[in-house]
Amino acid sequence: MQDTRSLVESSLLVALSVVLFLASHFLPLVGIVISFFCPVPLVILGLKVPAEKALLGAFVAAVLITMFMGLLGGVFFFFGFAIMGVALGVFGRRIQKASDIVFYGFLVSLSCKLVLMALVKLLTGINPFAIDPDLLTKSLDNALAVFSDGYGEVFLESMKAQVETMSRLMVHILPAILIAASFFDCAVSYVISEKVARRFKVLSLPPIPSFGTWRFPRSVLLAFFASFILSFFAGKGNNIGMLDVLSLNLKVLSMMIFLIQGLATLWYLLANFLNINARKWLGVMVLAFSLLVPILSTIVIMLGFFDMLIDLRVKIRR
């Protein structure tokens, strides 16, 4: 009887993961939100059954999606969502600390995305890392032509210059973007899964610590300083070499981490001095405003840097 119940529950979770993935692809706008929930049923599955059975369920889901969306869709589901979801569930059953679960889940997510990109290259002949800046510039010209009547020429030229610079930069920071996307994907999936598991009283996942307590290891500072040393030894001129690319990616990743730690420090300050825990919506608005305004986001990055350097929150607590 217990085996039958487990089989039925596993089948329902597999079916739900298929439905969510299909909905995320075929429903406009709402599909973006639904995509964050795609790994959740498989996280629950990884919590409830042994790892090999959970992976088998994920494979069955991938086969079903292949029937609807073709081989590329099944591959994208399996390596983009399924393995990471199962891994988070398995880690959640064996590891007691949420930060460790997210870290190992991030490594799985990053590895799967690298495999996914290799398979996409193999199946389609298209290199996902090969971004053509000229193609982006041409697309921008077409977009600016549509909005040319509503904005001044100076504004449009300024925007075009910024996007052209960014498009040429993106070619070189794709590794940093991939690493950041893997972490974001894993962290969001874990947060949603933890809340769903707690809400429906499934086997619980270790809770995420309060955002105000989040902090990254100080080794990030070494990566940040190393990026400047590498840029010093990099070749001069217009050609971007390997040291330039490595320096640029280390710098971008470090700044992203400083931004997250700065937001956590800001939340800590709001919680302790303005009692923001009683009005969390206000705190979320402050953080969102800090992200959207460039000068404020720069201040938040500096706040994260100094918090990591001198442990600002501990000094304030004293």
Sequence and secondary structure as in RCSB ss.txt:
>XXXX:A:sequence
MQDTRSLVESSLLVALSVVLFLASHFLPLVGIVISFFCPVPLVILGLKVPAEKALLGAFVAAVLITMFMGLLGGV
FFFFGFAIMGVALGVFGRRIQKASDIVFYGFLVSLSCKLVLMALVKLLTGINPFAIDPDLLTKSLDNALAVFSDG
YGEVFLESMKAQVETMSRLMVHILPAILIAASFFDCAVSYVISEKVARRFKVLSLPPIPSFGTWRFPRSVLLAFF
ASFILSFFAGKGNNIGMLDVLSLNLKVLSMMIFLIQGLATLWYLLANFLNINARKWLGVMVLAFSLLVPILSTIV
IMLGFFDMLIDLRVKIRR
>XXXX:A:secstr
 HHHHHHHHHHHHHHHHHHHHHHHHHSTTHHHHHHTTTTHHHHHHHHHS HHHHHHHHHHHHHHHHHHHHHHHHH
HHIIIIIHHHHHHHHHHHH   HHHHHHHHHHHHHHHHHHHHHHHHHHHS  TT   HHHHHHHHHHHHHHSTTT
S HHHHHHHHHHHHHHHHHHTTSHHHHHHHHHHHHHHHHHHHHHHHHHHTT S       GGG    THHHHHHH
HHHHHHHHS  SS   HHHHHHHHHHHHHHHHHHHHHHHHHHHHHHHHS GGGGHHHHHHHHHHHHHSHHHHHHH
HHHHHHHHHH HHHHHH 
